[in-house]
Amino acid sequence: MAITLTDANFEELVLKSDKPVLIDFWAEWCGPCRMVGPIVEELAREYDGQAVIGKVNVDENPGITMKYGIRNIPTLLFFKNGEVADKQVGAVPKNVLLNKLSALL
């Protein structure tokens, strides 16, 4: 299951992670976010132990959202060694996210 990331735990779970991190920036009211959500959950199960997969509710965590300039959702950021390594804006098929995440392993 994808972990819930917040302004409070972001640094510890993402920036200090020794594994690649995929973050789904989403909101309850966002239709395309509901399409991407189940894919993110599948990736969390498939990459358990290999990568950190998390979700940030943009309405509840404005600090992270502003820091990374998230203006459109869903936006998925891929981190490696505490730095943004890749980005995907909008709903896409699972294989697009799979390829981006696999490239960081």
Backbone as a ProteinNet text record, in pm:
[ID]
protein_1_A
[PRIMARY]
MAITLTDANFEELVLKSDKPVLIDFWAEWCGPCRMVGPIVEELAREYDGQAVIGKVNVDENPGITMKYGIRNIPTLLFFKNGEVADKQVGAVPKNVLLNKLSALL
[TERTIARY]
83.5	0	88.7	50.4	125.4	119.2	231.2	234.3	182.5	123.9	74.3	188.5	223.7	330.6	268.8	332.6	283	398.5	363.5	467.5	561.8	507.6	585.2	681.2	641.6	727	801.3	783.3	839.3	991.6	1058.4	1205.1	1258.2	1203.7	1250.9	1224.9	1102.7	1063.9	1104.6	1124.7	1157	1301.5	1335	1465.9	1580.4	1554.5	1659.3	1650.9	1561.5	1544.5	1665	1706.4	1813.9	1758.7	1627.9	1561.6	1497.7	1471.9	1395.7	1257.3	1202.3	1072.6	982.1	858.2	754.9	648.1	615.5	513.8	401.6	280.7	159.4	99.2	102.4	35.7	-107.2	-205.7	-345.6	-438.2	-568.1	-672.3	-800.5	-884.1	-1011.3	-1099.1	-1103.6	-1194.7	-1144.5	-1026	-961.4	-997	-1071.1	-1111.1	-993.1	-899	-783.4	-701	-701.2	-628.4	-688.7	-819.3	-886	-851	-812.1	-768.6	-626.3	-541	-401.2	-385.5	-472.3	-461.4	-444.8	-531.6	-516.5	-385.3	-335.1	-207.3	-94	-99.2	3	-0.4	-120.4	-132	-73	-96.4	-38.2	113.6	168.7	314.1	369.7	296.1	340.4	353.9	258.7	266.3	380.4	390.9	490.1	633.9	654.1	789.1	817.5	737.5	757.5	899.6	974.7	1111.8	1214.5	1171.1	1263.8	1255.9	1136.7	1114.5	1011.5	1012.1	911.9	806.1	681	570.6	477.8	455.3	373.7	278.7	186.1	85.3	82.5	69.1	57.8	-75.2	-161.4	-286.5	-252	-268.2	-224.6	-304.2	-429.6	-511.5	-467.3	-413	-373.3	-226.1	-145.8	-1.3	50.3	12.8	52.2	202.9	273.9	418.1	493.4	473.6	541.5	492.9	363.4	303.5	365.7	381	441.1	590.8	658.3	804.2	840.5	759.8	790.4	710.2	643.4	575.2	464.4	391	282.5	163.6	130.8	18.6	-94.3	-59.8	-160	-153	-268	-269.8	-352.4	-321.1	-211.4	-75.2	19.1	159.9	233.3	317.8	397	543.7	609.4	751.7	828.8	941.1	1029.7	1158.2	1193.2	1312.5	1418	1543.3	1655.7	1761	1809.5	1909.9	1863.8	1735.1	1682.1	1656.7	1676.2	1657.1	1549.6	1476.3	1377.9	1453.2	1424.3	1492.5	1403.6	1271.4	1178.5	1043.5	956	825.7	725	601.9	492.4	370.6	315.7	196.1	79.9	-30.2	-149.4	-158.2	-278.1	-302.6	-237.5	-164.8	-98.2	-115.9	-95.1	-102.8	7.4	-16.2	76.4	216.7	226.8	359.1	448.8	390.6	470.8	536.1	458.4	513.3	612.8	581	667.9	804.5	808	935	1016.7	951.1	1021.1	1077.7	998.6	1043	1155.4	1140.6	1242.3	1377.2	1374.2	1498	1578.3	1512.2	1578.7	1631.7	1594.1	1636.1	1780.8
-118.1	0	125.5	224.4	349.5	419	478.8	548	690.7	742.3	879	971.6	1059.5	1155.7	1289	1356.3	1484.9	1584.5	1709.3	1810.9	1768.2	1699.4	1661.5	1545.2	1443.6	1325	1319.7	1420.1	1418.3	1405.9	1488.1	1485.4	1348.1	1291.3	1161.7	1048.8	1043.8	930.9	944.3	1067.8	1087.3	1133.7	1246	1305	1222	1150.4	1068.7	921.2	887	747.8	698.7	575	515.2	438.2	443.5	376.4	482.8	448.3	541.5	565.2	683.8	720.4	770.3	721.5	770.6	835.6	960.7	1032.6	1075.3	1043.4	1083.4	1203	1320.3	1438.8	1437.8	1436.8	1414.7	1494.7	1489.1	1548.4	1466.8	1469	1394	1430.8	1558.3	1610.4	1592.6	1537.9	1528	1396.6	1405.3	1286.1	1205.2	1266.2	1190.4	1127.5	1191.6	1134.7	999.6	987.8	861.3	751.9	789.9	690.9	643.2	733.8	701.5	630.2	661.2	606.1	455.4	378.2	231.9	182.7	252.2	214.3	235.4	347.1	376.6	269.5	227.7	121.6	-10.1	-43.1	-165.3	-158.1	-44	-27.8	-39.7	10.7	0.2	-145.9	-228.3	-372	-438.9	-409.2	-474.6	-436	-314.1	-265.6	-258.2	-329.4	-331.7	-378.5	-299.5	-334.2	-281.3	-246.7	-196.6	-44.9	10	153.6	200.1	329.5	390.3	452	413.3	467.1	540.2	668.5	746.4	840.4	895.5	986.7	1112	1227.4	1355.1	1417.8	1439.7	1511	1659.6	1721.5	1860.7	1958	1926.3	2014.7	2015.3	1903.5	1890.4	1921.8	1930.9	1950.2	2058.2	2183	2290.4	2316.5	2282.2	2307.2	2232	2100.3	2017.4	2057	2078.2	2111	2237.7	2340.2	2465.5	2449.9	2376.6	2360	2301.1	2205.6	2138.5	2194.6	2307.2	2375.7	2296.1	2219.2	2137.3	2228.1	2240.6	2324.4	2242.2	2128	2039.3	1904	1844.1	1709.6	1618.3	1490.3	1428.2	1465.7	1487.9	1500.2	1392.5	1318.4	1215	1253.9	1262.2	1293.2	1167.6	1149.6	1036.8	1092	1045	1091.6	982.4	1025.3	935	1015	959.9	1027	1165.9	1179.1	1303.8	1412.1	1380.5	1478.4	1430.6	1525.7	1489.6	1438.7	1314.9	1252.6	1247.8	1252.5	1245.7	1298.2	1326.6	1384.8	1340.6	1320.9	1288	1369	1447.5	1525.3	1465.7	1440	1385	1234.4	1184.2	1040.7	971.4	864.9	786.2	637.9	551.7	407.9	361.1	248.6	192.9	174.6	130.1	101	225.2	343.7	467.3	488	469.5	485.5	373.6	254.6	138.3	162	213.1	239.5	345.3	452	559.1	509.7	431.1	380.5	278.1	188.5	86.4	148.1	261.1	328.7	377.9	395.8	446.7	336.7	212.6	102.3	62.3
0	0	0	-78.3	-83.9	52	90.9	219.8	203	309.4	308.4	348.2	257.1	283.4	321.5	417.4	465.2	471.8	495.1	514.7	627.9	728.4	846.5	822.4	743.3	728.1	594.5	509.3	374.3	373.3	452.4	452.1	490.9	598.1	648.1	547.8	491.7	407.5	260.8	214.2	72.7	54.4	112.7	87.5	145.5	252.6	314.9	274.9	183.6	142.2	62.3	88.9	10.4	-109.3	-128.2	-240.7	-329.4	-456.1	-540.4	-479.6	-504.6	-448.3	-560.8	-561.5	-652.9	-566.9	-598.9	-522.7	-615.6	-574.7	-646.1	-573.3	-637.1	-582.8	-635.5	-544.6	-582.4	-492.3	-524.2	-439.3	-457	-353.2	-355.1	-474.4	-509.2	-610.3	-754.1	-770.6	-902.1	-971.7	-1081.2	-1156.6	-1209	-1282	-1331.9	-1219.2	-1100.9	-986.3	-946.8	-959.4	-924.7	-1024.9	-1146	-1244.5	-1214.2	-1168.2	-1140.2	-1005.7	-909.4	-774.4	-767.6	-834.4	-829.4	-890.6	-991.4	-1053.3	-953.2	-881.3	-780.5	-671.2	-631.6	-530	-580.6	-707.7	-766.2	-763.1	-802.2	-801.5	-660.2	-561.1	-421.9	-380.2	-423.7	-391.4	-468.4	-597	-682.1	-646.7	-599	-568.8	-420	-339.6	-194.9	-164.8	-89	-55.2	-154.2	-275.7	-377.3	-393.5	-368.9	-385.3	-283.5	-257.6	-170.2	-260.3	-239.8	-318.4	-221.5	-247.2	-156	-227.5	-149.2	-200.9	-114.7	-180.2	-110.7	-149.9	-51.3	-75.3	-80.1	-198.9	-216.5	-130.4	-101.1	-19.1	127.3	173.4	313.3	337.7	230.3	244.4	149.2	175.4	84.3	81.1	187.2	192.1	83.5	78	-23.2	-162.3	-172.5	-301.6	-359.1	-277.6	-324.9	-350.7	-263.4	-277.7	-413.6	-460.6	-587.4	-704.8	-683.3	-792.4	-857.9	-777.6	-831.8	-862.5	-992.1	-1033.8	-1094.2	-1149.3	-1209.9	-1141.1	-1122.5	-1064.1	-1153.2	-1156	-1081.9	-1140.7	-1051.7	-1088.8	-1010.5	-1080	-1015.1	-1025.6	-910.8	-907.4	-870.5	-935.4	-910.2	-849.8	-730.8	-661.2	-657.7	-666.4	-642.8	-568.1	-458.7	-374.8	-330.3	-297.6	-245.4	-348.4	-476.3	-583.3	-679.6	-739.3	-841.3	-963.9	-1004	-1117.4	-1241.1	-1221.4	-1333.1	-1286.6	-1384.9	-1353.4	-1457.8	-1415	-1506.4	-1462.5	-1553.8	-1524.1	-1601.6	-1530.7	-1594.3	-1582.7	-1611.9	-1604.1	-1723.4	-1695.4	-1799.7	-1769.4	-1869.4	-1844.5	-1748.8	-1687.4	-1589.4	-1646.6	-1772	-1827.5	-1833.4	-1848	-1848.5	-1712.5	-1606	-1470.8	-1439.1	-1485.8	-1464.3	-1525.1	-1647.2	-1715.1	-1643.6	-1598.7	-1529.2	-1395.1	-1323.2	-1193	-1212.3	-1308.3	-1334.5	-1370	-1439.5	-1479.9	-1359.2	-1244.7	-1125.5	-1033.8	-1060.5	-972.8	-998.7
[MASK]
+++++++++++++++++++++++++++++++++++++++++++++++++++++++++++++++++++++++++++++++++++++++++++++++++++++++++

